Amino acid sequence: MSDDKVTADADSVGDDAFLENPGVEGEMPDDEGDAANVPRPLVAIVGRPNVGKSTLFNRLAGYRNALVEDFPGVTRDRHYADVTWNRKAFTLVDTGGFIPETDDKLLQQVRDQARLAIEEAQAVIFVVDAMAGMSTADEEVARLLRRSGKPVVVAANKVDSEKRAVEGLASDFYALGFPSLHAISAEHGRGVDDLMDEVTESFPDIHEAAAAQKNEGPDVCRVAIIGRPNVGKSTLVNRLLGEERMVASEVPGTTTDSVDARLTFQGRDFVLTDTAGIRKKSSISARVEQFSVMRALKSIDRSDVVILIMDAENAGVDQDLRLASIAADKGRGVVLLVNKWDLADPAGVKQKTFEEDLRRQLPFLSYAPIVFGSALTGKAVFRALKLAGELDGHMKARIPTPVLNDLLQSIVDSHPAPLFNGSPVRLFYMAQTSSRPPAFTITCNRPEGVTEDYKRYITNRLRQAFGLQVPIRIVVRAKSKKEFVPKPGTTKGRPNQGKTKHFKTTERLRTKYWNK
């Protein structure tokens, strides 16, 4: 598989003027920046156990460990990845091995998860073992896929060589009734290019999808209301709209699909998306509450800001952490709304203590605002919406390059980067390269010497300087020869470098930001 085909998307004094009146300095977003801001089709990888589903997932996602990943402050299951393939952006979902008949409750949940993934997906990759041949479990999965009516591409895995292609049983899987079949090796990448070209053929181009999204208008703020079942999502939307537009009930699973509703608040247009906590179907029972994640994924993709609702009587549980980490991973602004606070307050729960505990449970969202309210009584719900509008402004902020480099110089003066292999790491300049979320590229002499801790320090300084309460991306790259910055008071450059032209482009920075 060629490296250029697939990428995995990747994390003083305040000055509100920059957030209210964003500038236009800095480079335009690249393909990855555009991909992060558009709705993504969902692609599910399904199949029986031990056929190589996770191996294929890891190859496409770009990392080796698909199931568990270290995130600052939390270890969590990870069964999804945002992927860009040939300028087509989509979300890839891995599922557990599908076992048709079993009394084991855990395996039943795995099977239910696979069913839900199929139901939510726009395309399905059905992975089978070309060396072992067709099994009863493969036939059962095939029947489920045919009933779903979803586009299915069969990946006959473990065909590592031409010899195995001859010896294998890949062609036998045409009997399952799917016209598209690819012999692949997920481990070595053989045949994966053609497989993914077909899977993504009907998906929109990144730039086309971004342009369509912009047609909605720059002042519209899309807010996804997410949370576990029965935490008050629909009640919140009804309270904000002032009418019973959403069906609200104490029975988990009342909301069966994501629903959009428009609202104008303080002269600002909002689109609220009420997400389902869980599908209300007999085949997917209440025991698989955690699979509401897959339904929330699409709503988060379509949003600018997320309001994560947590129950005051049971906040910070694993599912809350999972939803919060997905929103942070996808670079969305997050408002944490602790709902039903009217019930916790009389019980003597102190708000300050509660917030401190919640911050400890969600260290990766230390910057996110927390609101204590009640969707039922209306307490603080419009404050949460106002904060969502403010975070939307932070997401779209454009900070002028000279201002960023003033801050960078201050950072270097007060806390220089650690030495790398005994040599100094010099940070030359910084520019904002995209928004939604804000992303900044720092040019230096030794990118590999800039540690994650130092990146977090720079991120915190950016938050302090500009009051940003949204995810921030930091990219460090090496300085090319064309970006040579002459010493103050000189125009001397390297040979054949276009000194006059380059001097004009760096004249603003050369005096202040030269590292002597």
C-alpha positions in Angstrom: 0.0 0.0 0.0 1.4 3.4 -1.0 2.0 5.8 1.9 0.5 8.7 0.1 -2.9 7.1 -0.3 -4.0 6.8 3.3 -3.6 9.0 6.4 -5.1 8.8 9.8 -6.3 12.0 11.3 -4.9 13.0 13.9 -4.3 16.5 18.9 -0.2 35.9 29.6 -3.2 38.1 28.9 -6.3 37.0 27.0 -7.3 39.0 23.9 -10.9 38.5 22.9 -10.5 40.8 19.9 -8.8 38.1 18.0 -11.7 35.7 18.6 -14.4 38.1 17.7 -12.7 39.4 14.6 -10.6 36.5 13.2 -7.9 37.5 10.8 -6.9 35.9 7.6 -3.2 35.4 8.3 -1.6 32.0 7.9 -1.7 29.2 5.3 -4.9 27.7 4.0 -6.0 24.3 5.4 -4.6 21.3 3.6 -6.6 18.1 2.8 -6.3 16.9 6.3 -7.7 20.2 7.7 -10.7 20.0 5.3 -11.3 16.3 6.2 -11.5 17.1 9.9 -14.5 19.4 9.3 -16.9 17.5 7.1 -19.4 14.7 7.8 -17.8 11.3 7.2 -19.5 8.2 5.9 -19.2 5.2 8.2 -17.4 2.0 7.0 -17.8 -1.1 9.2 -15.4 -4.0 9.2 -17.2 -7.2 10.1 -16.6 -11.0 10.0 -16.1 -14.0 12.2 -13.2 -14.2 14.7 -9.6 -14.5 13.7 -10.0 -13.5 10.0 -7.8 -10.4 10.3 -10.4 -7.6 10.9 -8.2 -5.7 13.4 -5.1 -6.2 11.2 -6.9 -4.5 8.3 -8.2 -1.8 10.7 -4.7 -1.1 12.0 -3.3 -0.8 8.5 -5.9 1.7 7.4 -5.9 3.6 10.7 -2.1 4.0 10.6 -1.3 2.5 14.0 -0.6 -0.9 15.4 -2.8 -1.0 18.5 -6.4 -0.6 17.4 -8.1 -1.7 20.6 -6.3 0.3 23.4 -4.5 3.6 23.0 -2.8 5.8 25.6 -4.5 9.2 25.9 -3.2 11.7 28.4 -4.9 10.8 31.6 -7.1 7.9 30.4 -6.9 4.5 28.8 -9.9 3.6 26.8 -11.2 1.1 24.2 -10.8 2.4 20.6 -12.7 0.7 17.8 -12.9 3.6 15.3 -10.5 5.8 13.3 -10.9 8.8 11.0 -9.2 7.9 7.7 -8.6 9.8 4.5 -8.1 7.7 1.4 -7.4 9.4 -2.0 -9.1 12.6 -0.8 -12.1 10.6 0.5 -12.7 11.1 4.3 -14.6 8.4 6.2 -14.8 6.9 9.7 -13.7 3.3 10.0 -15.3 1.1 12.7 -13.9 -2.2 13.8 -16.1 -4.9 15.3 -15.6 -8.0 17.4 -15.8 -11.5 15.8 -19.3 -12.4 14.8 -20.5 -15.7 16.4 -24.0 -16.7 15.2 -25.2 -19.0 18.0 -23.9 -18.6 21.6 -25.2 -18.4 25.1 -22.2 -16.4 26.3 -23.5 -12.9 27.2 -20.3 -11.2 26.3 -20.2 -12.8 22.9 -23.9 -11.9 22.4 -22.9 -8.2 23.0 -20.1 -8.5 20.4 -22.6 -9.9 17.9 -25.1 -7.1 18.7 -22.3 -4.5 18.2 -21.6 -5.9 14.8 -25.3 -5.7 13.9 -25.4 -2.1 15.0 -22.3 -1.2 13.1 -23.8 -2.7 9.9 -27.0 -0.7 10.5 -25.2 2.6 10.9 -22.7 2.1 8.1 -22.8 3.4 4.5 -20.5 0.6 3.4 -19.3 -2.7 4.8 -16.0 -4.6 4.4 -16.8 -8.3 5.0 -13.5 -10.0 5.9 -13.1 -13.7 5.4 -10.2 -16.2 5.7 -9.1 -17.2 2.2 -6.8 -20.0 3.6 -9.4 -21.6 5.9 -12.2 -21.4 3.4 -15.9 -20.7 3.9 -17.6 -21.6 7.2 -21.1 -21.6 8.7 -20.3 -18.4 10.5 -19.4 -16.7 7.2 -22.7 -17.8 5.7 -24.6 -16.4 8.8 -22.8 -13.0 8.5 -23.5 -13.0 4.7 -27.3 -13.5 5.4 -27.3 -10.6 7.8 -25.5 -8.4 5.3 -27.9 -9.3 2.5 -30.8 -8.4 4.7 -29.3 -5.0 5.6 -29.2 -3.9 1.9 -25.9 -2.1 2.5 -23.1 -2.1 -0.1 -20.7 -4.9 0.8 -17.2 -5.6 -0.5 -15.7 -9.0 0.5 -12.1 -9.0 1.5 -10.6 -12.5 1.3 -7.7 -12.1 3.7 -4.4 -13.9 4.3 -3.5 -14.1 0.5 0.2 -13.1 1.2 1.7 -14.2 -2.1 0.9 -15.4 -5.6 1.4 -18.9 -4.4 -1.2 -18.5 -1.7 -3.5 -16.9 -4.3 -3.4 -20.1 -6.3 -3.6 -22.4 -3.2 -6.2 -20.4 -1.4 -10.0 -20.7 -1.5 -10.8 -17.0 -2.1 -13.0 -17.7 -5.2 -15.2 -20.0 -3.1 -16.6 -16.9 -1.4 -18.4 -15.8 -4.6 -21.0 -18.3 -3.5 -22.0 -15.9 -0.7 -23.8 -13.8 -3.3 -21.7 -10.6 -3.3 -20.3 -9.5 -6.7 -17.3 -7.6 -5.3 -14.5 -9.8 -3.9 -10.8 -8.8 -3.4 -8.0 -11.2 -2.4 -5.9 -9.2 0.1 -3.2 -9.5 2.7 -4.0 -7.1 5.6 -0.7 -7.9 7.2 1.4 -7.0 4.1 -0.9 -4.5 2.3 -1.3 -6.7 -0.7 -4.5 -5.8 -2.6 -5.7 -3.3 0.0 -5.4 -0.4 -2.5 -7.9 -1.9 -4.9 -10.2 -2.9 -2.1 -10.4 0.6 -0.6 -10.7 2.3 -4.0 -13.9 0.4 -4.5 -15.2 0.9 -1.0 -14.7 4.7 -1.2 -15.7 5.1 -4.9 -19.1 6.7 -4.1 -17.9 8.8 -1.2 -17.6 12.6 -1.7 -14.3 14.3 -2.3 -13.0 16.2 0.8 -13.2 19.6 -0.9 -16.6 19.0 -2.4 -18.0 18.0 0.9 -16.4 21.0 2.6 -17.8 23.4 0.0 -21.3 21.9 0.4 -21.0 22.4 4.2 -20.0 26.0 3.8 -23.1 26.7 1.7 -25.1 26.5 4.9 -23.7 29.9 6.0 -20.8 31.0 8.1 -22.9 32.1 11.0 -24.7 28.8 11.6 -23.4 26.9 14.6 -24.2 23.1 14.6 -24.5 21.7 18.1 -24.7 18.0 18.7 -26.4 16.9 22.0 -24.8 13.7 23.0 -24.8 11.5 26.1 -25.9 8.2 27.6 -29.5 7.1 27.3 -31.9 8.8 29.7 -29.7 11.7 30.7 -32.1 14.3 29.3 -30.9 15.0 25.7 -34.4 15.4 24.2 -35.6 17.3 27.3 -32.8 19.8 26.8 -33.6 20.3 23.1 -37.3 20.8 24.0 -36.4 23.3 26.7 -34.2 25.3 24.3 -36.9 25.2 21.5 -39.7 26.1 23.9 -41.9 23.3 22.6 -42.3 19.5 22.8 -40.7 18.8 19.4 -38.7 15.8 20.6 -40.2 12.8 22.3 -38.9 12.8 25.8 -39.4 9.8 28.1 -37.8 8.1 31.0 -37.6 4.9 28.9 -34.0 4.6 27.5 -34.0 4.4 23.7 -37.0 6.7 23.0 -35.0 8.6 20.4 -34.3 6.3 17.5 -32.4 8.6 15.1 -30.5 11.9 15.0 -32.9 14.8 14.6 -32.0 18.4 13.6 -33.8 21.4 14.9 -33.1 25.1 14.0 -33.0 27.8 16.7 -32.2 31.5 16.8 -30.7 32.7 20.1 -29.3 36.2 20.7 -29.2 36.9 17.0 -27.3 33.7 16.2 -28.5 30.7 14.2 -28.0 27.3 15.7 -28.8 23.8 14.4 -29.4 21.4 17.3 -28.9 17.6 16.7 -30.6 15.4 19.3 -28.8 12.0 19.1 -30.2 8.7 20.0 -28.9 7.1 23.2 -29.6 3.6 21.9 -31.7 2.0 19.1 -35.1 0.8 20.3 -35.1 -2.6 18.7 -35.6 -6.1 20.0 -32.4 -7.2 18.3 -30.3 -4.6 20.1 -31.3 -4.7 23.7 -30.5 -2.3 26.6 -27.5 -4.3 27.7 -25.5 -2.9 24.8 -25.8 0.7 25.9 -22.1 1.4 25.1 -22.8 0.9 21.4 -24.6 4.3 21.3 -21.1 5.6 20.5 -21.5 4.5 16.9 -24.7 6.6 16.6 -23.0 9.6 18.2 -20.0 9.4 15.8 -22.0 10.7 12.8 -23.6 13.5 14.8 -20.3 14.6 16.2 -18.9 14.6 12.6 -21.7 17.0 11.5 -21.2 19.4 14.4 -19.1 22.3 15.3 -19.6 22.0 19.0 -20.8 19.2 21.3 -22.9 19.5 24.4 -22.1 16.4 26.4 -24.9 15.8 29.0 -24.1 13.8 32.1 -26.4 12.7 34.9 -25.5 14.5 38.2 -26.3 11.4 40.1 -24.0 9.2 38.0 -21.5 11.4 36.1 -18.1 10.5 34.8 -18.8 6.8 34.1 -17.0 4.9 31.4 -19.5 5.8 28.7 -19.2 9.5 29.5 -15.4 9.2 29.2 -15.7 7.4 25.9 -18.0 10.0 24.4 -15.9 12.9 25.7 -12.7 11.4 24.3 -14.3 10.9 20.9 -15.4 14.5 20.7 -11.9 15.6 21.7 -10.2 13.3 19.2 -12.4 14.7 16.5 -11.4 18.2 17.4 -14.8 19.5 18.5 -15.5 22.1 21.1 -17.2 20.6 24.1 -19.5 22.0 26.7 -19.9 19.6 29.7 -23.5 19.9 31.0 -24.2 18.3 34.4 -27.9 17.7 34.1 -30.4 17.1 36.9 -28.4 19.3 39.3 -31.7 20.2 41.0 -31.8 16.7 42.4 -28.2 16.6 43.5 -28.2 20.1 45.1 -30.7 19.3 47.8 -28.7 16.1 48.6 -25.9 18.4 49.8 -23.5 17.8 46.8 -21.1 20.8 46.6 -20.6 22.1 43.1 -16.9 22.9 43.6 -16.1 19.4 44.9 -18.1 17.8 42.1 -16.3 19.9 39.4 -12.9 19.0 40.9 -13.8 15.3 40.8 -15.1 15.6 37.2 -11.9 17.4 36.1 -9.8 14.6 37.5 -11.9 12.0 35.5 -11.6 14.1 32.3 -8.0 15.5 32.3 -7.9 15.6 28.5 -10.9 18.1 28.6 -9.4 20.4 31.3 -10.1 23.4 29.1 -13.8 22.6 28.5 -16.4 24.7 30.3 -18.7 23.0 32.8 -22.3 24.0 33.4 -24.5 22.8 36.2 -28.2 22.9 35.3 -31.5 21.2 34.8 -33.1 20.5 31.4 -36.4 19.9 33.2 -36.6 23.2 35.0 -34.6 25.2 32.4 -31.8 26.2 34.9 -28.6 27.2 33.0 -29.6 25.5 29.7 -29.3 28.7 27.8 -26.0 29.4 29.4 -24.8 26.1 27.9 -26.1 27.2 24.5 -24.4 30.6 24.8 -21.1 28.8 25.7 -21.6 26.6 22.6 -21.8 29.7 20.4 -18.6 31.1 22.0 -16.7 27.9 21.5 -17.8 28.0 17.8 -16.1 31.3 17.6 -12.9 29.8 19.2 -13.1 27.0 16.7 -13.1 29.4 13.7 -10.6 31.9 15.2 -7.7 33.0 13.0 -4.8 34.5 14.9 -2.4 36.7 13.0 1.1 35.3 12.4 3.0 38.3 13.9 1.0 37.9 17.1 1.8 34.2 17.3 5.5 34.8 16.8 5.5 37.4 19.6 4.1 34.6 21.8 6.6 32.1 20.5 9.5 34.4 21.3 8.0 34.8 24.9 7.8 31.0 25.2 11.4 30.5 24.0 12.7 33.2 26.4 10.9 31.9 29.4 11.1 28.2 28.8 13.4 27.0 26.0 12.9 23.6 24.5 14.9 20.8 26.1 18.2 19.7 24.5 18.0 16.8 22.0 21.0 14.5 22.0 23.0 17.3 23.6 22.1 19.9 20.9 19.8 22.9 21.3 16.3 22.8 19.7 15.6 26.2 18.2 12.0 27.2 17.4 12.1 29.7 14.5 8.5 30.7 13.9 4.8 29.7 14.2 1.8 30.1 12.0 -1.8 29.0 12.2 -2.4 26.5 9.3 -6.1 25.7 9.8 -9.1 26.2 12.0 -12.0 24.0 13.3 -10.1 23.2 15.4 -7.2 25.7 15.5 -4.0 24.1 14.3 -0.5 25.7 14.5 2.7 24.7 12.7 6.0 25.4 14.3 9.2 25.4 12.3 12.3 24.4 14.1 15.8 22.9 13.5 15.1 19.5 15.1 11.4 18.5 15.1 12.2 15.1 16.7 13.5 17.0 19.7 10.2 18.7 20.5 8.6 16.4 23.1 4.9 15.9 23.8 5.3 17.6 27.2 6.8 20.7 25.5 3.9 20.6 22.9 1.5 20.6 25.8 3.3 23.5 27.4 3.0 25.5 24.1 -0.7 24.5 23.9 -1.3 25.8 27.4 0.4 29.1 26.6 -1.8 29.5 23.5 -4.9 28.9 25.7 -3.7 31.5 28.3 -2.9 34.1 25.6 -6.0 33.8 23.5 -8.6 32.2 25.9 -9.1 29.2 23.6 -11.4 26.6 25.2 -11.3 24.1 22.3 -8.9 21.4 21.1 -5.6 22.8 19.7 -3.4 20.9 17.3 0.4 21.5 17.3 2.5 20.3 14.3 6.3 20.7 14.3 8.3 20.5 11.1 11.9 21.1 10.0 12.9 24.4 8.3 13.6 24.0 4.6 16.4 25.9 2.9 13.9 28.2 1.2 12.8 29.4 4.7 16.2 30.6 5.8 15.7 33.8 7.9 18.6 36.3 7.5 20.2 37.8 10.6 18.9 41.2 11.7 20.3 44.1 9.5 21.5 41.8 6.7 20.2 40.3 3.5 22.8 37.6 3.3 21.5 34.2 2.4 22.6 30.9 1.1 23.6 30.5 -2.6 20.9 30.3 -5.2 18.2 31.0 -2.7 16.4 34.0 -4.2 17.6 36.4 -1.5 15.7 39.5 -2.5 12.3 37.8 -2.8 12.8 35.8 0.4 14.0 38.8 2.3 10.7 40.6 1.5 8.7 37.7 2.8 10.6 37.5 6.1 11.3 41.2 6.7 8.6 41.3 9.3 10.1 38.5 11.3 13.8 38.7 10.8 14.6 41.2 13.6 12.5 39.7 16.4 12.6 36.0 15.8 16.2 35.2 14.7 17.8 32.7 17.1 21.3 33.9 17.7 
